[in-house]
Structures are given as C-alpha cells and as structure tokens.
Amino acid sequence: MELEEDSPLLDLIYEAAAVPEMWPAVLDRLASLAGGVGTFLITTDPHNFRWTSSESVRQLGLDFLSGGWHLRNPRMERLVQRKNEGFLREIDLFTTAEMDGDPTFQELLRPRGFGWAAGSVVQVPSDDTLAFSIERRFADGPMGDGIIADLNALRPHLARAAMMSARLRMERAHGMAESLTMMGLPSAVLLGDGKVIAAGPLFEKLGGQIVFRAFGRIALTHSGANELLTKAIENLNSDQFQFGARSIAVPSDDENEAIILHLIPVRRSAHDVFGPAMAILMVTPLGSSQALPDDLLNGLFDLSPAEIRAANGLLEGKTVDDIASSFSLSRETIRTQVKAVFAKTGTKRQSDLVSLLANVGVPRWHQPQ
C-alpha cells in the first residue's frame, strides 16, 4: 500500500489525535485494511486496563475483562518484549504448541471464532503501554506478510497520533482548571489515582481543611471526610461513578469554615485510553446560617426530599422519635433516612451533623452583593 494512495486514512489518524472520539473510526479502517473483524486500542499500566475498540469486537473485549483474562495476557506480554519490531502476529510470537496449550487461545479466542491477530505497542508520555490489536477470524488464517508491511508503514503515524492525544489530554486538564478559576471556583483536576495534575490559583490558596501531600496528592484534615474522598478516588475507575458526581462535606473547625468538595468524573471515552480516568475537584466554601434551601441542600449533599426532612429535623433539635411522630412514620423509617444523611454528609453522629449544617449557608458567590 502506498500511503499517498490512502491519504484519507492518514487524515483520519491525525484527526483522531486531536479528537479522541474519532479513534474507533481509525480502528475500523485498520481492521478493514488487514482483513480483520475489528481493532482494539488498549492501554495498560500496573493498576489499570483501559480500552476502546471497533463496535464489532466490543463483546470480545467485555468477555476479556469479565473473565479476568487481562490479568495475564500472553499476547501483550510478548508484544512488550518485542515492542520495537512493529506489528507482529501470533505466528511471530508463539509456537503452534504454545497456542494450542494456552487457555487464552483455547478458552477465550477460538471458541468465539477468533485466534489470529496482529498487534503493536507504543509508549506514550504517561509511561503507559499502548497497544493496537487487529483481530481476525480463526477460519481466515494469519495475516500475510504484505498486510504486515502495510500496517508497519502506518505505524509511525499511529504512534505520533497516539502521543499527540496523550499530550493534548494533559493540556485539556490545565485548560479545565483555568476555566473554572475564571468562574471563581477553587478547583483542581485529578488523575484516577488521586494525583493533582492541574490546579487553579484559588485551589492552591486553600488551606486548613485540605492538605497537600507528596507526589501531588491531597488529603482532608477531617478524618471522616478524608475517608469518603479516598473511597471516591478509588472508585473513579469503576462503574460506581456512572451516575455522576460525589459531594463530600467537610465540617468547620476552630480556624476554618465548612466546605463542600464536589468530585466530578470526566466521562469515560477514548480520551481515557491515553491516561487514567480524570476528575474535576471543585470546592464550595460555605457561610454561616441556620437554614439552607432544600434545593441547595439537595445539590450540595445529594439528599433526597425525605433525607432533607430528617436532616432539618435533627438541626431543629428533634429526636428520631420526634421526627417520626411529626410525619406519622415509623421510627425505623426515620432511622434509615438519618443513616443515609450521615453517609452522604460524612458524619457519624447527630452532633456532628448539626455542627456541619449549622455552618452551611448559601455559597458566597451566590449571595447578593
């Protein structure tokens, strides 16, 4: 294949560098070029396995993950060992006996009609290992030398585009932090492991409640709130974040006002193939007030109407029995609502909750001037 003859493919590759959502289209074209079913774009590091793919092989990818096959992937292991040799096939990496005896081939790939592929790895600036894997049906046999030559002619372009995507991703993180700063919001952008990779000056000036630790990580001085933040960061790469942001309340102390942290995931897409999941951490400082509108209480703590009712009852000094009696509900119903309030606000006792809510008011930038 003469690259000049397929300039639309080269255009598509470099378009994907700037617009990661275009990578699946590139993967489809690679599969078509190689006579394959579909292509995977995979990134691995010691803690994560991230991927996007042609829709035609998405189920294979889901089966690969659900079966834990990514924990020992012999094809990736062999490709990494020979990472500078371009695109390689199974027949370049394994003997026939090895393939016939390996569970990945015998239990995962061949029963689903797969078993032949060509893959290549690329190092990106985040030090992750990124791999392209073009999957072909077992019945079609391994790819010919001519196809491998065509893929190797494209490999430098694929590598450059992948590295551009990775760099642009980091630049976008800084752009997000700067944009939020212009809006007057103390904010930072975190990687999935909790490392701060970009922060606005308002966030950097925050003190007291937030502690900056080694290796770009942060912690909260309030132990209960810090436990919630740690758990939320741990879940950034899991399906537990699929329903939106996580709000964490940090009560006031002798020197610092109460604040609310909002950890907002940057939705998973081809963006995350080039680095760990990201999240925006925004901080809402709170004034002092004895009351808070229900809609704001819901927005800050994600409390349901029933939970707001229970929280306000506690703030008024009522007991669980008092609240149950007021609304003709059972004591156990109110206890369940109160437990939910404690979990969402990071408190453990009624006194802690009252102390927190007593310091919650309309955020300063929402107050009339």
N, C-alpha and C positions, 0 to 999 in steps of 0.2 A: 504494500500500500504506500503510495506517495502521499505524504502529509498534505502537500499542496492540493491534492485532489479531494481531500476531506476537510477543507477549511471550516465548514460548518461545525464539525466535531470539535476542532480546536477552539473556535469561538465559544462553543457551549462550555468547554472545560474552563476557560478563563472567565466566563460569565459566572460559573459556579463558585469561582474563587471569591467573588465579591458578593454573590447572592447564594448562600449555602442551600437554600431550598431548591436550587437547580441541580444539586448533586444526584438525586435519583434519576433525572433525565440523562445525565452523563453515564450513570451505571447501566441504564437500559441500552444506550448506544454501544457501550463496551461489550455487553452480552451479545448484542446483535452481530458485532464485528467478529466475535470469537465463536459464533455458532452455539452460544450458551443459552440457558434459561433466564438467568438474572445474575446480578452482581451485588456483592456486599462491600461496604466501606466500613471498616472496623478499626476502633482504637482500643488499645489495652494499656493499662499501667498496673502496678502492683495491687491496686484496690478496686479498679473498675473495668468493666467491659461495655463499651458503647458502640452503637452501630446504626447505620441506616442501610437501605437496600432497595433494589427493584421490588415492586409490589409482587412480582411473580415468585420471589423466593422468600417473601416475608414469613410465611408459615414455617419454612425450614429454619429460619432464624429464631422464631419463637420456640420451636421444638428444641433447638440447640441450647437455648438458655434454660428452659424449664427442666430439661433433663440434666443440667449441670455439666454439659459437655465442654463449656468454655473453661472449666477449671483445669482440664487437661486437653489441650488442643494440639495434637501432634503435627498437624499441617502448619499451624502458626509457629510452633517451636522450630520446625525445620526451616521455614522461611526466614525466621530471625537469624538463624545460624548462617544463612547464605544471603543476607539482606542486600548485598551489593551486586548480585548476579542477575537482577532484572526479574522478569516474570518466569516462574518455574511451575512445572506440572507435577502431579503425583509421581509420574514415571521418572522425573528428575530427582525426586526427594526420597522415594521409598522403593524397596524391592517388592516384587509381586507377593512374596511370602509375608512381608510386613503388612501389606494392605489386607491380605486375606485373613490375617490373625488379629488385626486391630479392631477393637469394639467401635471406634468412631466410624469406620467404613462399614462394618458388618451389621451394626445395630442402629446407626443413625442414618447414614447416607444411602447405602444401597437399598434398604427396604423402602425408601421414599423415591427411588428411581434415580438418585444422584450417585456420584462416586468419582467423577472426573472434574478437575478444576485447574485453573491457572491463577497463581497469586503472586503478589509482590508487596514488599514492605517499604515504608518511607518514614524517616524520622522527622517530626515536626518540632517547632520551637519549644513546646511544652515538655519535651523529652518523652512524650508518649510514643508508642509504636503504632503506626497507622498502616493498615493493610487493605489492599484491593483483592478480592477473591471472586473470580468469574466462574459460576457453577454451570456444569454441563451434565446432561443426562448420561447415565452409565451406558445405555444402549448405543450412544453415539461415539463412544470411544474417546481417547485422549485427543487434545488439540494438536494439530500438525505444527511442524517447525515454522511454516510460513505465517501462521497465525501468531505464534510467539514472537516472531520478528516484527510483525505489525504492532503488537502490544508494546514491545520494547521501544519502538520508535515513538510511541505515545507517552511512555513512562516519564521522561523528563518534564513533559508538560503537566502530567498528572501530579508529579511531585511538587513542581513550582506552584500550581494552583492550590494544593493542599496546604503548603506552607503559607501562602497568602491568606487563605481562610483562617488559619490559626492566628496569624498576626493581626488581621482585621478584627478578629473576635476580641483580642485584648484591647484594641483601640476603642471598640464599641463599649467595653466596660468602663473605660475612662470617660467616654462621652456621656454615658448614662449618669455617672456620678456628677459630672459638671452640670448637666441639665437639671438634675434635682436640686443642686446647690442654687442655681438661678431662681428656682421656685421657692427658695427659703427653707428647704427641707434638709436637715442633717442626714446624710446618707452615705452608704458605702456599698461596694459591690464585692461579694464573697464568692469564692470557689466552693465546690461541693464539700471540700474538707475543712471549710471554715476560715481559710486564709483570705485576708483582705487584699484585693489586687488593685482597688481604686477607691478613693475616699475624697469627699469634698471637704473644704476647709471648715465648714460648720461641724462636721462629724469629728474631725481631728481635734477641734477645740473642746469637745465634750469631755467632761471629767467626772470624777467621783463615782458614778454608777457603772461606768464602762472602763475596763482595764485593758490596756494594750500589752499583749504578751509576746514572747519570742516567736519568730518565724511568721510574723504578720497576722497572728490570731488574736482574738479578743475574748474577754470573759466579763461576766457581770459580778459585782460585789455581793449582790443579794443571792444567797445560795439557791433558794427555790427557783428564782427566775433564771439563774445560770443553768440549772438542770434542764429547764424547759428549752433554753436556747441550744444547749448541747444536743439534746434529743432532736430538735428541729433541724439542726445542721446535719446530723447523722442521717436524717430521713430525706435529705434533698434529692438523693439519687433513687429514692424508692417511690412506689405508687401512692404512698401516703400523702404526697404533696399535690396529687392530681386535682384536688378540689379548691386550691387557692392558697392564700397567704396564711401565715401563722402569726398571731399577735401575742406578745408577751408583756405582761405588766411588771414593772419594777417599782415597788413602793418607795416613798420618800424616806429619808433618814434625817439625822440632825443637821446635815450640811447640804443635802441635795433634794431637789423636788422630784416628785414621781414622774416617771416617763413610761411610754409605751413603745416597744420595739415591734416593727412590722417586718417580718421576713417574707419577701415576695419572690417566688421562684420565677426565673426566666424560663418560659415554657420550653420543653424538650423539642428538638428538631434536629436537622442536620447540623445546626450550629454546635451542638454538644458533642458531635463526633470529634471535633478538634480541640477539646478540652473538657474538664469536669463540668458538671452542672453548675450554673451560676444562680445567684440570688441577689436581690437588692435588699439591703437592710436600712430601713428608714426609722427615724426616732421622732416621737411626738412628745415634747416636754408638756407638762400639764400644770395649770394653775391651781389655786386652792378654791374649793367650792363645796357646799354641802349637797349639791344636786347636779345631776347630769342628764341631759335629754336622752330619752330612750333610744333614739336613732343613733346618737353618738356613742352611747354605751354599747349598742349592738355593733357599731362599726369598729370601735376600739378593741372590744373583747370577744366579739362574735357570740354574744349572749342571745339566746332565744327570748321571745316575749315572756315565757314562763320563768326563765332564769333571771331576767331583769327584774321581774316582780319579786322573786325570792331575794335577790341582792338588795333591792331597795328596802325590803322589809327588815333585813339584817342591819342596814345602815340606819334605819329608824329606831334600832334598839330592840326590835321584836325577836322573840324566840321562834324556833321552828314550830312549836305548838301554836303560838300566836298567829303566825302566818297561815298555818293550815286551817285554823279556826276562821280567820278572816275571809278565806276564799272557799270554805266548805270543802276542803281537800284533805286527804289522809296525811298523817304525819310522814309516812314513808315516801309519799309523792314529793313532799317538800324537801325531805332529806336527800332524795335523789337529785332534785334540782340544785340544792345547795352544793352537793358534791361536784356537780358539773360546773358550777360557778367557781369553786375552789380550783378545779383542774385548769379552767380556761384563764384564770387570773394569776395562777402561780402561787396561790396562798394555801394555807393548810388549816387555819383556824378562823373563827368568826372575827376575833380581834384583829388578825392580820388583814382580813378583807375590809373591815370597817376603816382601819388605818389607811389602806390604799384608796378606797373610794372617797374618804374624807378629803383627799388631796387631788382628786380628779376633777378637773373643770374643763371648760371649753379651751381647746388649744389656743396658745397666744396669738397665732396668726389668723384665728377665726374671730377674735374678739374685736368689737368695734373700736375704732381709733378715736 
